[in-house]
Amino acid sequence: MRTGIRWIVFLLFIQTAVGQTLRSLIFANSGTNLVRFDLDPAMVQSPDVPGAPVPAGSRFSVQLYFGPAGTTDESALLSLASPPIHLVLDGRYNGGVVNVDPGLPPGDTAVFQVRSWETVYGTSYEQASANGGYLGTTPLFTRSWTGLPPGTAIPLAAPEFFVRQVPEPSSIVLGMAGALLFVRMRRRKHVAANPTGCGRWRMKKPGQDER
């Protein structure tokens, strides 16, 4: 009986200690900081409208990435919100309160980035990056809990960002193959039109008459 009570007291102590160091934030955008299609029409596929907020629903996925203060390499960031979320309104996402403590070294400041992609191209941003479709990220930005009471959930306040159409790898390969074929065809036409041109600069053998 006493052993059971001791374990309960110990678990309550651990829970209280964790609660005192909890760092969390509200994974949502606000104001005019929306997710939009790129402003360049060349990066947007019809009927999508350049500059318009991306549509609500499951077409686009959004995920939050984070790293220790001072991180400047995007590839070093780790995904925080799992699984990815979808847009609740046009251009707006809301994943609720997210705990930032797991995996984050001690400190009151962290680096964040929001990434978005077309869900049909992958279950993660990394997978979609290899498959094509729309992709977009915010710049790296920092948030701090310095001076705030333990357990305070701060707003993410992520900047606005744009998604742009990225060609599928297969189409890039086909484009390169087409360009190479075009160069070869032009070269063949040039040789056919100048049949003597190819031998014009051949080196003469000693004693050979010039023709």
CYANA upper distance limits for C-alpha pairs under 8 A (distance plus 0.5 A):
  1 MET  CA      5 ILE  CA      6.92
  2 ARG  CA      6 ARG  CA      6.71
  3 THR  CA      7 TRP  CA      6.86
  4 GLY  CA      8 ILE  CA      6.85
  5 ILE  CA      9 VAL  CA      6.71
  6 ARG  CA     10 PHE  CA      6.59
  7 TRP  CA     11 LEU  CA      6.63
  8 ILE  CA     12 LEU  CA      6.67
  9 VAL  CA     13 PHE  CA      6.67
 10 PHE  CA     14 ILE  CA      6.86
 11 LEU  CA     15 GLN  CA      6.64
 12 LEU  CA     16 THR  CA      6.62
 13 PHE  CA     17 ALA  CA      6.67
 14 ILE  CA     18 VAL  CA      6.69
 15 GLN  CA     19 GLY  CA      6.66
 16 THR  CA     20 GLN  CA      6.75
 17 ALA  CA     21 THR  CA      7.24
 18 VAL  CA     22 LEU  CA      6.58
 19 GLY  CA    150 PRO  CA      7.75
 19 GLY  CA    151 GLY  CA      6.91
 20 GLN  CA    150 PRO  CA      5.63
 20 GLN  CA    151 GLY  CA      6.96
 21 THR  CA    150 PRO  CA      6.22
 21 THR  CA    151 GLY  CA      7.30
 22 LEU  CA     99 ASN  CA      7.76
 22 LEU  CA    100 VAL  CA      8.27
 22 LEU  CA    101 ASP  CA      6.83
 22 LEU  CA    150 PRO  CA      6.54
 22 LEU  CA    151 GLY  CA      5.29
 22 LEU  CA    152 THR  CA      8.30
 23 ARG  CA     99 ASN  CA      6.61
 23 ARG  CA    100 VAL  CA      6.02
 23 ARG  CA    101 ASP  CA      6.20
 23 ARG  CA    145 TRP  CA      7.77
 23 ARG  CA    150 PRO  CA      7.56
 23 ARG  CA    151 GLY  CA      6.17
 23 ARG  CA    152 THR  CA      7.23
 23 ARG  CA    153 ALA  CA      7.37
 24 SER  CA     97 VAL  CA      7.09
 24 SER  CA     98 VAL  CA      5.95
 24 SER  CA     99 ASN  CA      4.79
 24 SER  CA    100 VAL  CA      5.59
 24 SER  CA    101 ASP  CA      7.80
 24 SER  CA    151 GLY  CA      7.25
 24 SER  CA    152 THR  CA      7.11
 24 SER  CA    153 ALA  CA      5.18
 24 SER  CA    154 ILE  CA      7.15
 25 LEU  CA     97 VAL  CA      6.03
 25 LEU  CA     98 VAL  CA      5.99
 25 LEU  CA     99 ASN  CA      7.20
 25 LEU  CA    100 VAL  CA      7.70
 25 LEU  CA    152 THR  CA      8.25
 25 LEU  CA    153 ALA  CA      4.83
 25 LEU  CA    154 ILE  CA      5.03
 25 LEU  CA    155 PRO  CA      6.10
 25 LEU  CA    156 LEU  CA      6.47
 26 ILE  CA     94 ASN  CA      8.48
 26 ILE  CA     95 GLY  CA      7.81
 26 ILE  CA     96 GLY  CA      5.93
 26 ILE  CA     97 VAL  CA      4.93
 26 ILE  CA     98 VAL  CA      6.68
 26 ILE  CA    153 ALA  CA      6.70
 26 ILE  CA    154 ILE  CA      6.58
 26 ILE  CA    155 PRO  CA      5.41
 26 ILE  CA    156 LEU  CA      6.06
 27 PHE  CA     64 LEU  CA      8.15
 27 PHE  CA     93 TYR  CA      8.43
 27 PHE  CA     94 ASN  CA      6.40
 27 PHE  CA     95 GLY  CA      5.55
 27 PHE  CA     96 GLY  CA      5.98
 27 PHE  CA     97 VAL  CA      6.56
 27 PHE  CA     98 VAL  CA      6.88
 27 PHE  CA    155 PRO  CA      7.70
 27 PHE  CA    156 LEU  CA      6.17
 28 ALA  CA     92 ARG  CA      8.00
 28 ALA  CA     93 TYR  CA      5.95
 28 ALA  CA     94 ASN  CA      4.72
 28 ALA  CA     95 GLY  CA      6.55
 28 ALA  CA     96 GLY  CA      7.34
 28 ALA  CA    155 PRO  CA      8.00
 28 ALA  CA    156 LEU  CA      6.86
 28 ALA  CA    157 ALA  CA      7.97
 28 ALA  CA    158 ALA  CA      8.39
 29 ASN  CA     33 ASN  CA      6.79
 29 ASN  CA     34 LEU  CA      7.31
 29 ASN  CA     92 ARG  CA      6.71
 29 ASN  CA     93 TYR  CA      6.68
 29 ASN  CA     94 ASN  CA      7.46
 29 ASN  CA    156 LEU  CA      7.51
 29 ASN  CA    157 ALA  CA      6.51
 29 ASN  CA    158 ALA  CA      6.54
 29 ASN  CA    159 PRO  CA      8.47
 30 SER  CA     34 LEU  CA      7.92
 30 SER  CA     92 ARG  CA      8.08
 30 SER  CA    157 ALA  CA      7.26
 32 THR  CA    160 GLU  CA      7.90
 33 ASN  CA    158 ALA  CA      7.61
 33 ASN  CA    159 PRO  CA      5.99
 33 ASN  CA    160 GLU  CA      4.51
 33 ASN  CA    161 PHE  CA      7.97
 34 LEU  CA     53 PRO  CA      7.09
 34 LEU  CA     91 GLY  CA      5.30
 34 LEU  CA     92 ARG  CA      6.39
 34 LEU  CA    159 PRO  CA      8.38
 34 LEU  CA    160 GLU  CA      5.56
 34 LEU  CA    161 PHE  CA      7.27
 35 VAL  CA     53 PRO  CA      6.25
 35 VAL  CA     54 VAL  CA      6.59
 35 VAL  CA     91 GLY  CA      5.03
 35 VAL  CA     92 ARG  CA      7.18
 35 VAL  CA    160 GLU  CA      6.55
 35 VAL  CA    161 PHE  CA      5.87
 35 VAL  CA    162 PHE  CA      6.25
 35 VAL  CA    163 VAL  CA      7.84
 36 ARG  CA     50 PRO  CA      8.41
 36 ARG  CA     51 GLY  CA      6.12
 36 ARG  CA     52 ALA  CA      5.91
 36 ARG  CA     53 PRO  CA      4.61
 36 ARG  CA     54 VAL  CA      5.70
 36 ARG  CA     91 GLY  CA      6.69
 36 ARG  CA    160 GLU  CA      8.33
 36 ARG  CA    161 PHE  CA      6.92
 36 ARG  CA    162 PHE  CA      5.26
 36 ARG  CA    163 VAL  CA      6.78
 37 PHE  CA     44 VAL  CA      7.28
 37 PHE  CA     48 ASP  CA      8.11
 37 PHE  CA     49 VAL  CA      7.41
 37 PHE  CA     50 PRO  CA      5.79
 37 PHE  CA     51 GLY  CA      5.48
 37 PHE  CA     52 ALA  CA      6.13
 37 PHE  CA     53 PRO  CA      6.73
 37 PHE  CA     54 VAL  CA      6.60
 37 PHE  CA    162 PHE  CA      5.78
 37 PHE  CA    163 VAL  CA      5.58
 37 PHE  CA    164 ARG  CA      6.79
 38 ASP  CA     43 MET  CA      6.77
 38 ASP  CA     44 VAL  CA      6.94
 38 ASP  CA     50 PRO  CA      5.95
 38 ASP  CA     51 GLY  CA      6.05
 38 ASP  CA    162 PHE  CA      5.59
 38 ASP  CA    163 VAL  CA      6.08
 38 ASP  CA    164 ARG  CA      5.79
 39 LEU  CA     43 MET  CA      8.30
 39 LEU  CA     50 PRO  CA      5.27
 39 LEU  CA     51 GLY  CA      5.24
 39 LEU  CA    162 PHE  CA      8.48
 40 ASP  CA     44 VAL  CA      7.44
 40 ASP  CA     50 PRO  CA      6.86
 41 PRO  CA     45 GLN  CA      8.16
 41 PRO  CA     49 VAL  CA      8.37
 41 PRO  CA     50 PRO  CA      6.19
 43 MET  CA    164 ARG  CA      5.65
 43 MET  CA    165 GLN  CA      5.57
 43 MET  CA    166 VAL  CA      8.21
 44 VAL  CA     48 ASP  CA      6.90
 44 VAL  CA     49 VAL  CA      7.51
 44 VAL  CA     50 PRO  CA      6.62
 44 VAL  CA    164 ARG  CA      6.62
 44 VAL  CA    165 GLN  CA      6.22
 45 GLN  CA     49 VAL  CA      8.42
 45 GLN  CA    165 GLN  CA      7.52
 48 ASP  CA     52 ALA  CA      8.32
 53 PRO  CA     90 ASP  CA      6.07
 53 PRO  CA     91 GLY  CA      4.98
 54 VAL  CA     60 PHE  CA      8.31
 54 VAL  CA     90 ASP  CA      6.14
 54 VAL  CA     91 GLY  CA      5.51
 55 PRO  CA     59 ARG  CA      8.04
 55 PRO  CA     60 PHE  CA      8.34
 55 PRO  CA     87 LEU  CA      7.87
 55 PRO  CA     89 LEU  CA      7.61
 55 PRO  CA     90 ASP  CA      5.03
 55 PRO  CA     91 GLY  CA      6.85
 56 ALA  CA     60 PHE  CA      8.37
 56 ALA  CA     86 HIS  CA      7.89
 56 ALA  CA     87 LEU  CA      5.22
 56 ALA  CA     88 VAL  CA      5.93
 56 ALA  CA     89 LEU  CA      5.12
 56 ALA  CA     90 ASP  CA      4.98
 56 ALA  CA     91 GLY  CA      7.29
 56 ALA  CA     92 ARG  CA      7.94
 57 GLY  CA     86 HIS  CA      6.55
 57 GLY  CA     87 LEU  CA      5.98
 57 GLY  CA     88 VAL  CA      6.86
 57 GLY  CA     89 LEU  CA      8.02
 58 SER  CA     86 HIS  CA      5.88
 58 SER  CA     87 LEU  CA      7.48
 58 SER  CA    119 THR  CA      7.47
 59 ARG  CA     86 HIS  CA      8.18
 59 ARG  CA    118 GLU  CA      6.35
 59 ARG  CA    119 THR  CA      6.12
 59 ARG  CA    120 VAL  CA      7.73
 60 PHE  CA     86 HIS  CA      6.54
 60 PHE  CA     87 LEU  CA      7.46
 60 PHE  CA    116 SER  CA      7.17
 60 PHE  CA    117 TRP  CA      6.09
 60 PHE  CA    118 GLU  CA      5.05
 60 PHE  CA    119 THR  CA      5.73
 61 SER  CA     84 PRO  CA      6.50
 61 SER  CA     85 ILE  CA      6.13
 61 SER  CA     86 HIS  CA      5.34
 61 SER  CA     87 LEU  CA      7.75
 61 SER  CA    116 SER  CA      6.01
 61 SER  CA    117 TRP  CA      6.04
 61 SER  CA    118 GLU  CA      6.73
 61 SER  CA    119 THR  CA      5.99
 62 VAL  CA     84 PRO  CA      6.06
 62 VAL  CA     85 ILE  CA      5.77
 62 VAL  CA     86 HIS  CA      6.42
 62 VAL  CA     87 LEU  CA      8.02
 62 VAL  CA     93 TYR  CA      7.95
 62 VAL  CA    114 VAL  CA      7.48
 62 VAL  CA    115 ARG  CA      6.22
 62 VAL  CA    116 SER  CA      4.97
 62 VAL  CA    117 TRP  CA      7.38
 63 GLN  CA     79 SER  CA      7.45
 63 GLN  CA     80 LEU  CA      7.99
 63 GLN  CA     81 ALA  CA      6.50
 63 GLN  CA     82 SER  CA      7.99
 63 GLN  CA     83 PRO  CA      8.38
 63 GLN  CA     84 PRO  CA      5.43
 63 GLN  CA     85 ILE  CA      6.95
 63 GLN  CA    114 VAL  CA      6.38
 63 GLN  CA    115 ARG  CA      5.99
 63 GLN  CA    116 SER  CA      7.03
 63 GLN  CA    125 TYR  CA      8.46
 64 LEU  CA     79 SER  CA      6.30
 64 LEU  CA     80 LEU  CA      5.97
 64 LEU  CA     81 ALA  CA      6.03
 64 LEU  CA    112 PHE  CA      7.66
 64 LEU  CA    113 GLN  CA      6.55
 64 LEU  CA    114 VAL  CA      5.23
 64 LEU  CA    115 ARG  CA      7.02
 65 TYR  CA     77 LEU  CA      6.27
 65 TYR  CA     78 LEU  CA      5.70
 65 TYR  CA     79 SER  CA      4.72
 65 TYR  CA     80 LEU  CA      5.80
 65 TYR  CA     81 ALA  CA      8.02
 65 TYR  CA    112 PHE  CA      6.09
 65 TYR  CA    113 GLN  CA      5.65
 65 TYR  CA    114 VAL  CA      6.66
 65 TYR  CA    115 ARG  CA      8.11
 66 PHE  CA     77 LEU  CA      5.68
 66 PHE  CA     78 LEU  CA      5.97
 66 PHE  CA     79 SER  CA      6.94
 66 PHE  CA     80 LEU  CA      6.92
 66 PHE  CA    110 ALA  CA      7.39
 66 PHE  CA    111 VAL  CA      5.95
 66 PHE  CA    112 PHE  CA      4.86
 66 PHE  CA    113 GLN  CA      6.86
 67 GLY  CA     71 THR  CA      6.75
 67 GLY  CA     76 ALA  CA      7.74
 67 GLY  CA     77 LEU  CA      5.56
 67 GLY  CA     78 LEU  CA      6.98
 67 GLY  CA    104 LEU  CA      7.42
 67 GLY  CA    110 ALA  CA      6.46
 67 GLY  CA    111 VAL  CA      5.66
 67 GLY  CA    112 PHE  CA      7.06
 68 PRO  CA    104 LEU  CA      6.84
 68 PRO  CA    105 PRO  CA      7.04
 68 PRO  CA    109 THR  CA      7.84
 68 PRO  CA    110 ALA  CA      5.48
 68 PRO  CA    111 VAL  CA      6.46
 69 ALA  CA    109 THR  CA      6.14
 69 ALA  CA    110 ALA  CA      5.06
 69 ALA  CA    111 VAL  CA      5.99
 69 ALA  CA    142 THR  CA      7.94
 70 GLY  CA    110 ALA  CA      8.41
 70 GLY  CA    111 VAL  CA      7.66
 71 THR  CA     76 ALA  CA      8.06
 71 THR  CA     77 LEU  CA      8.42
 71 THR  CA    111 VAL  CA      6.99
 72 THR  CA    140 LEU  CA      8.00
 73 ASP  CA     77 LEU  CA      7.89
 74 GLU  CA    140 LEU  CA      8.19
 77 LEU  CA    112 PHE  CA      8.46
 80 LEU  CA    100 VAL  CA      7.85
 81 ALA  CA     95 GLY  CA      8.40
 81 ALA  CA     98 VAL  CA      7.49
 84 PRO  CA    123 THR  CA      8.46
 84 PRO  CA    124 SER  CA      8.09
 85 ILE  CA     93 TYR  CA      7.93
 85 ILE  CA     94 ASN  CA      8.23
 85 ILE  CA     95 GLY  CA      6.92
 86 HIS  CA     93 TYR  CA      6.92
 87 LEU  CA     91 GLY  CA      7.20
 87 LEU  CA     92 ARG  CA      5.92
 87 LEU  CA     93 TYR  CA      4.93
 87 LEU  CA     94 ASN  CA      7.69
 88 VAL  CA     92 ARG  CA      6.50
 88 VAL  CA     93 TYR  CA      6.00
 88 VAL  CA     94 ASN  CA      7.24
 89 LEU  CA     93 TYR  CA      7.46
 97 VAL  CA    153 ALA  CA      7.40
100 VAL  CA    104 LEU  CA      7.41
104 LEU  CA    110 ALA  CA      8.47
108 ASP  CA    144 SER  CA      5.98
108 ASP  CA    145 TRP  CA      5.53
108 ASP  CA    146 THR  CA      5.88
109 THR  CA    142 THR  CA      7.29
109 THR  CA    143 ARG  CA      6.21
109 THR  CA    144 SER  CA      4.73
109 THR  CA    145 TRP  CA      6.89
109 THR  CA    146 THR  CA      7.83
110 ALA  CA    142 THR  CA      6.08
110 ALA  CA    143 ARG  CA      6.26
110 ALA  CA    144 SER  CA      7.10
111 VAL  CA    140 LEU  CA      7.05
111 VAL  CA    141 PHE  CA      6.09
111 VAL  CA    142 THR  CA      4.91
111 VAL  CA    143 ARG  CA      7.15
112 PHE  CA    140 LEU  CA      6.27
112 PHE  CA    141 PHE  CA      5.90
112 PHE  CA    142 THR  CA      6.43
112 PHE  CA    143 ARG  CA      8.07
113 GLN  CA    137 THR  CA      7.41
113 GLN  CA    138 THR  CA      6.18
113 GLN  CA    139 PRO  CA      6.94
113 GLN  CA    140 LEU  CA      5.68
113 GLN  CA    141 PHE  CA      7.05
113 GLN  CA    158 ALA  CA      8.30
114 VAL  CA    137 THR  CA      6.16
114 VAL  CA    138 THR  CA      5.98
114 VAL  CA    158 ALA  CA      7.86
115 ARG  CA    125 TYR  CA      7.40
115 ARG  CA    135 LEU  CA      8.24
115 ARG  CA    136 GLY  CA      6.35
115 ARG  CA    137 THR  CA      4.82
115 ARG  CA    138 THR  CA      7.13
116 SER  CA    125 TYR  CA      7.33
116 SER  CA    135 LEU  CA      6.39
116 SER  CA    136 GLY  CA      5.83
116 SER  CA    137 THR  CA      6.76
116 SER  CA    163 VAL  CA      7.73
117 TRP  CA    121 TYR  CA      8.25
117 TRP  CA    125 TYR  CA      6.63
117 TRP  CA    128 ALA  CA      7.16
117 TRP  CA    133 GLY  CA      7.84
117 TRP  CA    134 TYR  CA      6.04
117 TRP  CA    135 LEU  CA      5.07
117 TRP  CA    136 GLY  CA      7.03
117 TRP  CA    163 VAL  CA      7.98
118 GLU  CA    122 GLY  CA      7.94
118 GLU  CA    128 ALA  CA      7.81
118 GLU  CA    133 GLY  CA      6.59
118 GLU  CA    134 TYR  CA      6.11
118 GLU  CA    135 LEU  CA      7.51
119 THR  CA    123 THR  CA      6.93
119 THR  CA    128 ALA  CA      8.32
121 TYR  CA    127 GLN  CA      7.78
121 TYR  CA    128 ALA  CA      5.34
121 TYR  CA    131 ASN  CA      6.38
121 TYR  CA    132 GLY  CA      7.21
121 TYR  CA    133 GLY  CA      7.11
122 GLY  CA    126 GLU  CA      8.49
122 GLY  CA    127 GLN  CA      5.62
122 GLY  CA    128 ALA  CA      5.10
122 GLY  CA    131 ASN  CA      8.04
123 THR  CA    127 GLN  CA      7.17
123 THR  CA    128 ALA  CA      7.81
124 SER  CA    128 ALA  CA      6.76
125 TYR  CA    129 SER  CA      6.51
125 TYR  CA    135 LEU  CA      8.37
126 GLU  CA    130 ALA  CA      7.31
127 GLN  CA    131 ASN  CA      7.19
128 ALA  CA    132 GLY  CA      6.53
128 ALA  CA    133 GLY  CA      7.81
128 ALA  CA    135 LEU  CA      8.29
129 SER  CA    135 LEU  CA      7.68
130 ALA  CA    168 GLU  CA      8.22
130 ALA  CA    169 PRO  CA      7.65
131 ASN  CA    168 GLU  CA      6.03
131 ASN  CA    169 PRO  CA      7.04
132 GLY  CA    165 GLN  CA      8.00
132 GLY  CA    166 VAL  CA      5.59
132 GLY  CA    167 PRO  CA      5.74
132 GLY  CA    168 GLU  CA      4.74
132 GLY  CA    169 PRO  CA      7.39
133 GLY  CA    164 ARG  CA      8.46
133 GLY  CA    165 GLN  CA      5.93
133 GLY  CA    166 VAL  CA      5.76
133 GLY  CA    167 PRO  CA      7.06
133 GLY  CA    168 GLU  CA      7.47
134 TYR  CA    163 VAL  CA      6.10
134 TYR  CA    164 ARG  CA      5.51
134 TYR  CA    165 GLN  CA      4.86
134 TYR  CA    166 VAL  CA      6.36
135 LEU  CA    163 VAL  CA      5.39
135 LEU  CA    164 ARG  CA      6.07
135 LEU  CA    165 GLN  CA      7.13
135 LEU  CA    166 VAL  CA      7.35
136 GLY  CA    161 PHE  CA      7.38
136 GLY  CA    162 PHE  CA      6.04
136 GLY  CA    163 VAL  CA      4.55
136 GLY  CA    164 ARG  CA      6.89
137 THR  CA    161 PHE  CA      6.71
137 THR  CA    162 PHE  CA      7.56
137 THR  CA    163 VAL  CA      7.86
138 THR  CA    158 ALA  CA      7.91
138 THR  CA    159 PRO  CA      6.88
138 THR  CA    160 GLU  CA      7.31
138 THR  CA    161 PHE  CA      5.70
138 THR  CA    162 PHE  CA      8.37
139 PRO  CA    159 PRO  CA      8.12
141 PHE  CA    158 ALA  CA      8.06
143 ARG  CA    156 LEU  CA      7.86
145 TRP  CA    152 THR  CA      8.29
145 TRP  CA    154 ILE  CA      7.96
148 LEU  CA    152 THR  CA      7.08
167 PRO  CA    171 SER  CA      6.97
167 PRO  CA    172 ILE  CA      7.28
168 GLU  CA    172 ILE  CA      7.12
169 PRO  CA    173 VAL  CA      6.82
170 SER  CA    174 LEU  CA      6.70
171 SER  CA    175 GLY  CA      6.53
172 ILE  CA    176 MET  CA      6.76
173 VAL  CA    177 ALA  CA      6.66
174 LEU  CA    178 GLY  CA      6.54
175 GLY  CA    179 ALA  CA      6.72
176 MET  CA    180 LEU  CA      6.72
177 ALA  CA    181 LEU  CA      6.66
178 GLY  CA    182 PHE  CA      6.64
179 ALA  CA    183 VAL  CA      6.85
180 LEU  CA    184 ARG  CA      6.84
181 LEU  CA    185 MET  CA      6.64
182 PHE  CA    186 ARG  CA      6.77
183 VAL  CA    187 ARG  CA      6.73
184 ARG  CA    188 ARG  CA      6.76
185 MET  CA    189 LYS  CA      6.78
186 ARG  CA    190 HIS  CA      6.68
187 ARG  CA    191 VAL  CA      6.82
188 ARG  CA    192 ALA  CA      6.66
189 LYS  CA    193 ALA  CA      6.65
190 HIS  CA    194 ASN  CA      6.75
191 VAL  CA    195 PRO  CA      6.28
191 VAL  CA    197 GLY  CA      7.92
191 VAL  CA    198 CYS  CA      7.77
194 ASN  CA    198 CYS  CA      8.02
196 THR  CA    200 ARG  CA      6.88
197 GLY  CA    201 TRP  CA      8.49
204 LYS  CA    208 GLN  CA      6.82
